[in-house]
Amino acid sequence: MGRVLADLFKKRGPIRTIGVIGMGYVGIPAGALFAKSFEKVYGFQRDSSSSGYKINLLNAGKNPLKGEEPGLDELLNEVVQKKKFECTSDFSKISHCDAVTIAIQTPFLNPTDLIPDFSALEEGVRQAGRYLSEGSLIVLESTITPGTTANWARKILEEESGLVAGRDFGLAHAPERVMVGRLLRNIQEHDRIVGGIDDASTNRAMELYGPVLTSGKLIPMTATAAEVTKTAENTFRDLQIAAANQLALYCEAIGINFYDVRKGIDSLKGEGITRAILWPGAGVGGHCLTKDTYHLERGVKISDEQSVDFPDGIESLYVTARHINDFMPMHMVHLLKKGLNRSGKKIKGARVALLGWSFLANTDDARNTPSESFYQLCIEEGADIRVHDPWVTNWPGIDLSQDLESVLSGVDAVVIFTGHRMYYQLDSHKVLELSGSSRCVIIDGRNVIDPDVFIQNGFIYLGIGRGDKNSHPI
């Protein structure tokens, strides 16, 4: 069948028109870059009450994503002005597309059962299949359980279209590898993993992504290998963060400075030596790291291949890392309680300023933000908590403010949860004056302030990994 599909691609000619299903952090920059390199791009977005507003904004050349995203505003305006990009809720236009990419979130509602919520992705895949034309290419960019492309997605596309994958249309997985705040740069410069269900699909997908890359290279493999690559690379990063977090907790217990230890370890260099350590923090958020471990774990469990040879009674190292990172907001509550106790107060009734709601500095991306876990834990403890974020303007059930002074006014404690650039500039005198307290507590979850400056000016300071400062004299 591969030869038949290759001939269909050749008959159809070069890729000219592309569809991108899902106008989010991945689909918007990808669509803009495709539009720069190809003749026409349709960005497909449901006209829903929550996301339909993006359609008019994008068609006006305006970026609906907030935060610092270099080059995206200009590129969107350019491709819209040239009529090379159009956002639409009319999915029938998929029939005009030579290639369609799908970038839709794939969360777990309950990670313990290892059953992902594919409902939104399924809707996108069914739309693609419903209007699929012979000789076209479908590429899943969403992070998915290994085996999904060649099995689950293939079945749905064939059901909806009446066509056969690998004979009548191509099917591949090319996982996104982007970080909010540098979306365009990541898409162009990171190597692109491309995995088709057959060689013809892989080669066609490489035709699609090749023109978008600047310094990045194409790395071909099978669809399932591409799925494992994506889930594993995020799982490993989550594991590295957990290792840093655990070391930071050890340093607090021993009474030393994590950042001194990290600097010392990093000084060991030479051929064959790799000792890089990431930064600890108040918690891990985002759409990817918080769930990709579970996709990898599920892929192993549902595989028809051999069972895993693994020690009896030992939990997965990767799942353990997830538990450590999920614990960090609770550790921030413990630090807050310790600080308040030192100031003669209890957490119940304490007025707390939470600085930062997005999970990533200088963006509005608050998906799975650890700030929310901390917030809920504080509410359960009876704290009066108010939230500031310069980029996130609304969140269900949370009263968010962009007025930092009002949030800091009259508080007993300040908790830094996100490393937004503006928090590095916090003035200890001003914060203390606004708090109205002679013994205001400050908890630094991202190592953004100089503890000595705040301690000297009357604060009770605690920070993650700062065992050398967390019991400082008052």
C-alpha positions as CSV (number, residue, x, y, z in Angstrom):
1,M,0.0,0.0,0.0
2,G,2.9,2.3,0.6
3,R,3.7,2.5,-3.1
4,V,0.1,3.3,-3.9
5,L,0.1,6.2,-1.3
6,A,3.4,7.5,-2.5
7,D,1.9,7.7,-6.0
8,L,-1.1,9.5,-4.7
9,F,1.1,12.1,-3.0
10,K,3.0,12.5,-6.3
11,K,-0.2,12.9,-8.2
12,R,-1.5,15.5,-5.8
13,G,1.7,17.5,-6.1
14,P,3.6,19.6,-3.6
15,I,1.9,20.7,-0.4
16,R,0.2,24.0,-0.9
17,T,-2.7,24.3,1.5
18,I,-2.5,23.4,5.1
19,G,-5.1,23.1,7.9
20,V,-4.3,23.5,11.5
21,I,-6.9,22.2,14.0
22,G,-6.7,23.9,17.4
23,M,-5.8,27.6,17.8
24,G,-3.8,27.5,21.0
25,Y,-0.2,27.9,22.2
26,V,0.9,25.4,19.5
27,G,-1.6,25.9,16.6
28,I,-1.3,29.6,16.4
29,P,2.5,30.0,15.9
30,A,2.6,26.8,13.8
31,G,-0.2,28.1,11.5
32,A,1.6,31.5,11.2
33,L,4.9,29.8,10.2
34,F,3.2,27.4,7.8
35,A,1.6,30.5,6.2
36,K,4.9,32.1,5.8
37,S,6.3,29.0,3.9
38,F,3.2,27.7,2.0
39,E,0.4,29.2,-0.2
40,K,-2.5,29.0,2.2
41,V,-3.3,28.0,5.8
42,Y,-6.7,27.5,7.5
43,G,-6.7,27.7,11.2
44,F,-9.7,25.7,12.5
45,Q,-11.3,26.8,15.7
46,R,-14.7,25.9,17.2
47,D,-16.9,28.9,17.6
48,S,-17.5,28.1,21.2
49,S,-18.4,30.4,24.1
50,S,-14.9,30.0,25.6
51,S,-12.7,30.1,22.5
52,G,-14.7,31.4,19.6
53,Y,-13.4,35.0,20.3
54,K,-10.1,33.9,18.8
55,I,-11.6,33.7,15.3
56,N,-12.2,37.4,14.8
57,L,-9.0,38.4,16.6
58,L,-6.8,36.1,14.4
59,N,-8.6,37.2,11.2
60,A,-7.8,40.8,12.2
61,G,-4.1,39.8,12.5
62,K,-4.2,40.1,16.3
63,N,-2.6,37.6,18.7
64,P,-5.0,36.3,21.4
65,L,-2.1,34.9,23.4
66,K,-0.9,37.3,26.2
67,G,2.6,37.5,27.6
68,E,5.9,38.0,25.9
69,E,6.0,36.1,22.6
70,P,8.8,37.6,20.4
71,G,7.9,38.0,16.7
72,L,4.4,36.4,16.8
73,D,2.4,39.6,16.7
74,E,4.3,40.8,13.7
75,L,4.2,37.5,11.8
76,L,0.4,37.0,12.4
77,N,-0.3,40.5,11.0
78,E,1.9,39.8,8.0
79,V,0.4,36.5,6.9
80,V,-3.2,37.8,7.5
81,Q,-2.5,41.0,5.5
82,K,-1.1,38.8,2.7
83,K,-4.3,36.7,2.9
84,K,-2.2,33.6,3.5
85,F,-3.8,32.8,6.9
86,E,-7.5,32.5,7.7
87,C,-9.1,31.3,10.9
88,T,-12.5,29.6,10.5
89,S,-15.1,27.5,12.2
90,D,-16.0,25.9,8.9
91,F,-14.3,22.5,9.1
92,S,-15.5,21.5,5.6
93,K,-12.6,23.5,4.3
94,I,-10.4,20.6,5.4
95,S,-11.4,19.1,2.1
96,H,-9.2,21.7,0.4
97,C,-6.1,20.9,2.4
98,D,-3.2,18.9,1.3
99,A,-2.1,18.4,4.9
100,V,-3.8,18.8,8.3
101,T,-2.2,19.1,11.7
102,I,-4.0,18.6,14.9
103,A,-2.8,20.2,18.1
104,I,-5.4,19.7,20.9
105,Q,-4.9,19.2,24.6
106,T,-4.9,15.7,26.0
107,P,-5.2,15.9,29.8
108,F,-5.8,13.2,32.4
109,L,-8.8,13.9,34.6
110,N,-7.6,11.3,37.1
111,P,-4.0,10.2,36.5
112,T,-4.3,7.3,38.9
113,D,-6.5,5.3,36.4
114,L,-4.2,6.1,33.4
115,I,-7.2,7.0,31.3
116,P,-6.7,10.2,29.3
117,D,-9.4,12.6,28.4
118,F,-9.3,12.4,24.6
119,S,-12.7,13.9,24.1
120,A,-11.5,17.2,22.6
121,L,-8.8,15.4,20.5
122,E,-11.4,12.9,19.3
123,E,-13.6,15.7,18.1
124,G,-10.7,17.2,16.1
125,V,-9.7,13.9,14.6
126,R,-13.3,13.2,13.6
127,Q,-13.6,16.5,11.9
128,A,-10.5,15.8,10.0
129,G,-11.8,12.4,9.0
130,R,-15.2,13.7,8.0
131,Y,-13.7,16.0,5.3
132,L,-10.6,14.0,4.5
133,S,-9.7,13.9,0.8
134,E,-7.7,11.2,-1.0
135,G,-4.0,11.9,-1.1
136,S,-4.0,14.2,1.9
137,L,-1.9,13.9,5.1
138,I,-3.0,14.0,8.7
139,V,-0.5,14.8,11.4
140,L,-1.1,14.6,15.1
141,E,1.0,17.1,17.0
142,S,-0.7,16.6,20.4
143,T,1.2,14.6,23.0
144,I,-0.5,11.2,23.1
145,T,-0.2,7.8,24.6
146,P,2.3,5.6,22.6
147,G,0.3,3.6,20.0
148,T,-2.5,6.2,19.6
149,T,-1.6,7.3,16.1
150,A,-1.4,3.9,14.5
151,N,-4.4,2.5,16.3
152,W,-7.0,4.8,17.9
153,A,-6.6,7.8,15.6
154,R,-6.3,5.6,12.5
155,K,-9.5,3.8,13.3
156,I,-11.5,7.0,13.8
157,L,-10.1,8.6,10.6
158,E,-11.0,5.5,8.6
159,E,-14.5,5.3,10.1
160,E,-15.2,9.0,9.3
161,S,-13.7,9.1,5.8
162,G,-14.3,5.6,4.4
163,L,-10.7,5.8,3.3
164,V,-7.8,3.6,4.3
165,A,-4.7,5.0,6.1
166,G,-1.5,4.1,4.4
167,R,-3.3,3.6,1.1
168,D,-5.6,6.5,0.5
169,F,-4.2,9.1,2.9
170,G,-1.1,9.5,5.0
171,L,-1.0,9.5,8.8
172,A,1.9,10.6,11.1
173,H,2.8,11.9,14.5
174,A,5.1,15.0,14.7
175,P,5.0,16.1,18.4
176,E,5.3,19.8,19.2
177,R,8.4,20.7,21.2
178,V,7.6,24.3,22.2
179,M,7.8,26.4,25.4
180,V,5.5,29.4,25.9
181,G,7.6,32.6,25.6
182,R,9.6,31.3,22.7
183,L,7.1,29.6,20.5
184,L,8.3,30.7,17.0
185,R,12.0,30.1,17.9
186,N,11.3,26.7,19.2
187,I,9.3,25.6,16.2
188,Q,12.0,26.8,13.8
189,E,15.1,25.8,15.7
190,H,14.3,22.6,17.5
191,D,14.9,19.4,15.7
192,R,11.5,17.9,14.5
193,I,10.6,14.4,15.2
194,V,8.5,13.0,12.4
195,G,7.0,9.5,12.6
196,G,4.6,8.1,10.0
197,I,2.6,4.8,10.1
198,D,4.6,4.0,6.9
199,D,7.5,5.4,4.9
200,A,5.3,7.3,2.5
201,S,3.5,9.1,5.4
202,T,6.9,9.9,7.1
203,N,8.3,11.3,3.9
204,R,5.3,13.5,3.2
205,A,5.3,14.8,6.8
206,M,9.0,15.7,6.3
207,E,7.9,17.7,3.2
208,L,5.5,19.6,5.5
209,Y,7.9,20.5,8.3
210,G,11.1,20.9,6.4
211,P,10.4,24.4,5.0
212,V,9.5,25.7,8.5
213,L,12.8,24.8,10.1
214,T,15.7,27.2,10.2
215,S,18.5,25.5,12.2
216,G,16.4,22.4,13.3
217,K,16.8,19.1,11.6
218,L,14.2,16.5,10.6
219,I,14.5,13.2,12.5
220,P,12.4,10.4,10.9
221,M,11.1,7.4,12.8
222,T,7.9,5.4,13.3
223,A,4.8,7.0,14.7
224,T,5.0,5.0,17.9
225,A,8.7,5.8,18.4
226,A,7.8,9.5,17.9
227,E,5.1,9.2,20.6
228,V,7.5,7.6,23.0
229,T,10.2,10.2,22.2
230,K,7.8,13.1,23.1
231,T,6.5,11.5,26.3
232,A,9.9,10.4,27.4
233,E,11.7,13.7,26.9
234,N,9.1,15.5,29.1
235,T,9.2,12.6,31.6
236,F,13.0,13.0,31.9
237,R,12.7,16.7,32.4
238,D,10.1,16.2,35.1
239,L,12.5,13.6,36.7
240,Q,15.3,16.1,36.7
241,I,13.2,18.8,38.3
242,A,12.1,16.3,41.0
243,A,15.8,15.5,41.7
244,A,16.5,19.2,42.2
245,N,13.4,19.6,44.4
246,Q,14.4,16.6,46.5
247,L,17.9,17.9,46.9
248,A,16.5,21.3,47.9
249,L,14.4,19.7,50.6
250,Y,17.5,17.9,51.8
251,C,19.5,21.1,51.9
252,E,16.8,22.8,53.9
253,A,16.8,19.9,56.4
254,I,20.6,20.0,56.7
255,G,20.8,23.8,57.0
256,I,22.7,24.6,53.8
257,N,22.2,26.6,50.6
258,F,21.1,24.5,47.7
259,Y,22.4,27.1,45.2
260,D,25.9,26.7,46.7
261,V,25.7,23.0,46.3
262,R,24.4,23.3,42.7
263,K,27.3,25.7,41.8
264,G,29.7,23.2,43.3
265,I,28.3,20.3,41.4
266,D,28.2,22.2,38.2
267,S,31.9,23.0,38.5
268,L,32.8,19.4,37.8
269,K,33.5,19.4,34.1
270,G,35.5,17.3,31.7
271,E,35.2,14.7,29.0
272,G,32.4,12.2,29.7
273,I,31.2,14.2,32.8
274,T,27.5,15.2,33.0
275,R,26.3,16.6,36.3
276,A,23.8,19.3,35.2
277,I,21.2,20.0,37.8
278,L,18.0,22.0,37.1
279,W,16.4,24.6,39.5
280,P,14.1,23.6,42.3
281,G,10.8,25.5,42.7
282,A,7.3,25.9,44.1
283,G,5.9,23.3,41.7
284,V,5.6,22.1,38.2
285,G,2.8,23.3,35.9
286,G,1.8,23.5,32.3
287,H,0.0,21.1,30.0
288,C,3.0,18.8,29.2
289,L,5.1,17.8,32.2
290,T,2.1,17.3,34.5
291,K,0.7,14.5,32.4
292,D,3.2,13.1,29.9
293,T,4.6,10.7,32.4
294,Y,1.2,9.1,32.6
295,H,0.9,8.9,28.8
296,L,4.2,7.0,28.8
297,E,3.1,4.7,31.7
298,R,-0.2,4.0,29.9
299,G,1.6,3.2,26.7
300,V,3.5,0.5,28.4
301,K,0.4,-0.9,30.1
302,I,-1.7,-1.1,26.9
303,S,1.1,-2.4,24.6
304,D,0.6,-5.8,23.0
305,E,4.3,-6.4,23.2
306,Q,6.2,-8.0,26.1
307,S,5.5,-7.1,29.7
308,V,8.0,-4.9,31.5
309,D,10.7,-6.6,33.5
310,F,10.8,-4.4,36.6
311,P,11.5,-4.9,40.4
312,D,8.5,-6.2,42.4
313,G,7.0,-3.8,44.8
314,I,8.8,-0.7,43.5
315,E,6.8,2.2,42.1
316,S,7.9,3.7,38.8
317,L,10.7,6.2,39.2
318,Y,8.9,8.5,36.8
319,V,5.6,8.4,38.8
320,T,7.6,9.0,42.0
321,A,9.1,12.1,40.4
322,R,5.6,13.3,39.6
323,H,4.6,12.9,43.2
324,I,7.6,14.9,44.4
325,N,6.8,17.8,42.1
326,D,3.1,17.7,43.0
327,F,4.2,18.0,46.6
328,M,6.0,21.3,46.3
329,P,2.9,23.5,46.7
330,M,2.3,21.7,50.0
331,H,5.9,22.4,51.0
332,M,5.3,26.1,50.3
333,V,2.3,25.9,52.7
334,H,4.7,24.3,55.3
335,L,7.2,27.2,54.8
336,L,4.3,29.7,55.1
337,K,3.2,28.2,58.4
338,K,6.7,28.2,59.7
339,G,7.2,31.8,58.8
340,L,3.9,32.9,60.3
341,N,4.6,31.0,63.5
342,R,7.9,32.9,63.8
343,S,6.0,36.2,63.5
344,G,3.5,35.1,66.1
345,K,0.6,34.3,63.8
346,K,-1.3,31.3,62.5
347,I,-2.2,30.6,59.0
348,K,-5.9,30.7,59.9
349,G,-7.0,34.3,59.3
350,A,-3.6,35.3,58.0
351,R,-3.7,37.8,55.1
352,V,-1.5,36.3,52.3
353,A,-0.4,37.9,49.0
354,L,0.2,35.2,46.3
355,L,2.4,36.6,43.5
356,G,2.1,34.8,40.2
357,W,-0.7,32.6,38.8
358,S,0.8,31.5,35.5
359,F,3.0,28.5,35.8
360,L,5.7,30.0,33.5
361,A,7.4,33.4,34.0
362,N,6.3,36.3,31.8
363,T,3.5,34.4,30.1
364,D,-0.3,34.0,30.6
365,D,-0.1,30.2,30.5
366,A,-1.7,29.0,33.7
367,R,-2.6,25.5,32.7
368,N,-2.2,23.2,35.7
369,T,-0.5,26.0,37.6
370,P,0.9,24.9,41.0
371,S,-0.3,28.2,42.3
372,E,-3.9,26.9,42.3
373,S,-2.9,23.9,44.5
374,F,-1.3,26.3,47.0
375,Y,-4.3,28.6,46.9
376,Q,-6.7,25.8,47.6
377,L,-4.6,24.5,50.5
378,C,-4.4,27.9,52.0
379,I,-8.2,28.4,51.7
380,E,-8.7,25.1,53.5
381,E,-6.4,26.3,56.3
382,G,-8.5,29.4,56.7
383,A,-6.1,32.0,55.2
384,D,-7.3,35.2,53.5
385,I,-5.4,35.0,50.2
386,R,-5.3,37.5,47.4
387,V,-3.6,36.9,44.0
388,H,-1.5,39.1,41.7
389,D,-0.4,38.3,38.1
390,P,0.6,40.8,35.4
391,W,-0.5,38.5,32.6
392,V,-3.3,36.3,33.7
393,T,-6.4,38.4,33.8
394,N,-9.1,35.9,34.7
395,W,-9.5,32.4,36.1
396,P,-12.6,30.6,37.2
397,G,-13.4,31.2,40.8
398,I,-10.3,33.3,41.5
399,D,-10.2,37.1,42.0
400,L,-7.0,38.0,40.1
401,S,-5.5,41.5,40.3
402,Q,-3.0,43.3,38.1
403,D,-2.6,46.0,40.9
404,L,0.5,44.8,42.9
405,E,0.2,47.5,45.5
406,S,-3.4,46.7,46.4
407,V,-2.5,43.0,46.7
408,L,0.4,43.7,49.0
409,S,-1.5,46.2,51.1
410,G,-2.0,45.1,54.7
411,V,-0.7,41.5,54.3
412,D,0.9,39.3,56.9
413,A,2.8,37.3,54.3
414,V,4.0,37.5,50.7
415,V,4.5,34.3,48.7
416,I,6.3,34.4,45.3
417,F,5.1,31.5,43.2
418,T,6.1,32.6,39.6
419,G,9.4,34.1,38.5
420,H,7.8,37.0,36.6
421,R,10.4,39.6,35.7
422,M,8.7,42.3,37.8
423,Y,9.0,40.3,41.0
424,Y,12.8,40.4,40.7
425,Q,12.4,44.2,41.2
426,L,10.5,44.0,44.5
427,D,11.6,46.8,46.8
428,S,11.9,45.5,50.4
429,H,11.2,48.9,51.9
430,K,8.1,49.5,49.7
431,V,6.7,46.0,50.3
432,L,7.2,46.3,54.1
433,E,5.5,49.7,54.0
434,L,2.5,48.4,52.0
435,S,2.2,45.4,54.3
436,G,2.0,47.6,57.4
437,S,3.7,44.9,59.4
438,S,7.0,45.1,61.3
439,R,7.5,41.4,60.8
440,C,6.1,40.6,57.4
441,V,6.8,37.1,56.1
442,I,8.1,36.5,52.6
443,I,8.3,33.0,51.0
444,D,10.4,32.8,47.9
445,G,9.4,29.8,45.7
446,R,11.6,30.8,42.7
447,N,14.8,32.3,44.2
448,V,14.0,35.7,42.8
449,I,14.9,38.0,45.7
450,D,18.0,38.5,47.8
451,P,17.2,37.1,51.2
452,D,19.8,39.2,53.0
453,V,18.3,42.4,51.8
454,F,14.8,41.4,53.0
455,I,16.0,40.0,56.3
456,Q,18.1,43.1,57.1
457,N,15.0,45.2,56.4
458,G,12.8,43.3,58.9
459,F,11.2,40.5,56.9
460,I,11.0,36.9,58.1
461,Y,12.3,35.0,55.0
462,L,12.0,31.5,53.9
463,G,12.9,30.1,50.5
464,I,13.1,26.7,48.8
465,G,16.5,25.2,49.3
466,R,17.6,28.0,51.6
467,G,18.5,25.9,54.7
468,D,21.1,28.6,55.4
469,K,18.5,31.3,55.8
470,N,15.2,29.7,56.7
471,S,16.0,29.9,60.5
472,H,17.7,33.2,60.4
473,P,17.7,35.4,63.6
474,I,14.8,37.8,63.8
